[in-house]
Amino acid sequence: HYTADTTMAFSSVAHICRDVNYGWLIRNLHANGASFFFICIYFHIGRGIYYGSFLFKETWNIGVILLFLVMATAFVGYVLPWGQMSFWGATVITNLLSAVPYIGTTLVQWIWGGFSVDNATLTRFFTFHFLLPFVIAG
């Protein structure tokens, strides 16, 4: 039902919420489930700090990498409805990567799939939102 196209993304989300049976419930469970997942992650990090798990460098570093992957998954999912906040969130956050020396602007253009946040960006973010959970689980 979702369409990863800049002209249809917002309308397709509205269609899911309004016309698909229990679509509103599925969307809200998906969004709030992600927030609950982050709460669990923060408790897990707190427990790890309390028990000194950061002393096990390899395990801790893998956990930090997984945290960043989960954050990336949540961010690209936030962009998918393609509202004003989604568009400008994608524009601002991806532009932060332009501060990376030497490769920053090239990296941003690769993520965007062009010279601005557009259809290619939305398609890439939809793909990342689908594939990153499998990378995290693997």
C-alpha positions in Angstrom: 0.0 0.0 0.0 2.9 2.4 0.7 4.3 4.2 -2.3 7.9 5.5 -2.1 7.3 8.4 -4.5 7.4 12.0 -3.6 4.1 12.8 -5.2 2.3 9.8 -3.6 4.1 9.0 -0.3 2.0 11.2 2.0 -1.3 10.2 0.3 -0.4 6.6 0.5 0.2 6.8 4.3 -3.1 8.7 4.6 -4.8 5.9 2.5 -3.3 3.3 4.8 -4.6 5.1 7.9 -8.1 5.9 6.6 -9.0 3.2 4.1 -7.1 0.0 5.0 -8.7 -2.2 7.6 -6.9 -1.5 10.9 -4.2 0.5 8.9 -4.3 3.2 11.6 -3.6 0.6 14.2 -0.7 -1.0 12.3 0.9 2.4 11.7 0.5 3.5 15.3 1.9 0.1 16.6 4.8 0.4 14.2 5.7 4.0 15.2 5.1 3.5 18.9 6.8 0.1 18.9 9.9 1.8 17.6 9.7 4.3 20.5 9.3 1.4 23.0 12.2 -0.4 21.4 14.4 2.7 22.0 13.3 2.8 25.6 14.4 -0.9 26.0 17.7 0.0 24.3 18.3 2.8 26.7 17.6 0.6 29.7 20.0 -2.0 28.2 22.7 0.7 27.8 22.1 1.8 31.4 22.4 -1.7 32.7 25.6 -2.1 30.7 27.1 1.0 32.2 26.0 0.0 35.7 27.6 -3.4 35.4 30.7 -2.1 33.7 30.1 -3.9 30.4 32.0 -1.2 28.6 35.2 -2.8 29.8 34.6 -5.6 27.2 35.7 -3.4 24.3 34.7 -5.6 21.4 31.2 -6.4 22.7 30.6 -2.7 23.7 31.8 -1.4 20.3 29.5 -3.9 18.5 26.6 -2.6 20.7 27.4 1.0 19.7 27.5 0.1 16.0 24.1 -1.7 16.5 22.7 1.4 18.2 23.7 3.6 15.3 22.2 1.2 12.8 18.9 1.2 14.8 19.0 5.0 14.9 19.6 5.1 11.2 16.6 2.7 10.6 14.4 4.9 12.8 15.5 8.1 11.0 14.8 6.7 7.5 11.5 5.5 8.7 10.7 8.9 10.0 11.3 10.4 6.5 9.0 7.9 4.7 5.6 9.7 5.3 7.1 12.6 3.4 5.5 15.4 5.3 7.1 18.8 5.8 8.9 17.6 9.0 10.1 14.5 7.2 11.4 16.4 4.2 13.2 19.0 6.3 14.5 16.4 8.7 16.0 14.5 5.8 17.5 17.7 4.4 19.0 18.9 7.6 20.3 15.6 9.0 21.8 14.4 5.7 23.5 17.8 5.2 25.3 17.3 8.5 27.3 14.7 6.7 28.7 17.4 4.4 31.0 18.4 7.3 33.0 15.2 6.8 36.4 16.2 5.4 37.1 15.5 1.7 34.2 13.1 1.1 31.3 15.0 2.8 29.6 16.5 -0.2 30.1 13.4 -2.3 28.6 11.3 0.5 25.6 13.5 0.8 25.0 13.4 -2.9 25.3 9.6 -2.8 22.7 9.4 0.0 20.4 11.8 -1.8 20.8 10.1 -5.2 21.3 13.5 -6.8 21.8 17.1 -5.8 18.8 17.5 -3.5 16.4 15.5 -1.4 14.0 14.0 -4.0 12.5 10.8 -5.3 15.8 8.9 -5.4 16.3 9.8 -1.7 12.9 8.5 -0.7 13.4 5.3 -2.7 16.8 4.8 -1.0 15.4 5.5 2.4 12.6 3.0 1.8 15.1 0.4 0.8 17.3 1.2 3.9 14.3 1.0 6.2 13.5 -2.4 4.9 17.1 -3.8 4.7 18.7 -2.4 7.9 16.7 -4.5 10.3 18.0 -7.6 8.6 21.5 -6.3 8.9 20.9 -5.6 12.6 19.4 -9.0 13.2 22.3 -10.7 11.3 
